């Protein structure tokens, strides 16, 4: 299951992670987010132990969303060594997201 990240634990869970981290920025009212959600959950299973797959509810965690300039959702950010290294805005197929993760994991 994808890790629920909030303003309070974002730095520890994402920025200080020793693994590649994919963060899905979403909201309950967002239709496209509901399409991406199951894909993110599948990736969480597929990449368990290899990467961290996380979700941030933008409505409940405005500090992170604002600090990272999230303007559209769903937005998926890929972090490596505490820095954003790739980005996907909008719905994307599982294969495309997996390819980005694979490239970053090496």
N, C-alpha and C positions, 0 to 999 in steps of 0.2 A: 504494500500500500504506500502511496506517495506520502512523504513527510509533510505535515502541516507546519508551515513556518509563519511566525508572527513578527511584528516589529521588535519584540523583546529578545527573540533568539536568532534573528536573521544573521547577525555578525558571526556567531558561533557556528551555526548550522551550515551557512553558505560561504561566507567570506573566509572563514578559518578552516574549511574542510580540506582534507588532503586528497580528496577525490574530485573528479569533474562533477559539477552540479547543474542540473536542469531545473529551472524554476518556472512554473506555470502561474502567471498572474491572471486571475479570473474573478468573476462575480456571479452570484447565484442567478441574477436577472438576465445574464448574457447568454443568448441563444448559441452563438458559435462556441462559447466556453463549454457548454454542455456537450458539444460535439467533440471537443478536444479532451475533455475530462477522462473518458474511458481509455483513450489512447495513452494519456499520461499514466494512468493506473497500470496498463499493460507494460509500459516501459519500466515502471517501478519494479515489476516482477522480473522482467527480462534482464535488468541491469543490477539486480540486488547484489551487493558486494563489490560491484565494479564502478558504479556511479551513484550519486545521490539524486533522487527525483523528488522534487518538492513542489508544493502549491502555496500560493499566497492569495488570500481573499482581499482584493484591493479595497473593498468597502470597510473592512475591519482593521486594515493595516495601512492607513494613508501615508505614514512616514516613509516606509520603504518605497512605495509606489512613486511618491513625489520625488524622493532622493534619486531614484533611477530614471526619472522622466517617463514613466509609463503613461501614455496618453490614450492608447487603444488596447482593448482586450478582445480575445486573449493575446497576450504577449508572452513568449517563452524566451527566457534568457539563459544562455549557457555560460557558466563560470568555470574558470580554471585558475588556480593560485589566487583566488580572491578577486579576479578581474573578469568583466564581461568580455567574452571572446567570440560570441556568436549570438544571433538573435533571429527569432521567427515571429512575425506579427500576423495574426489571423490563423485560420485553420490550415493544417498541413497533414499529409498522410504520415502514418506511423513510420513507414520506410524512410521518409525524408528526415524525420527527427532522429531515428536510429543511426542513419548515415552520419549525421552531424556528431552524435555522441561517439560513434566508433572512431571518427577522425580525431576527436579530442583525446580519447582514451589512448589511442595509438596502439 
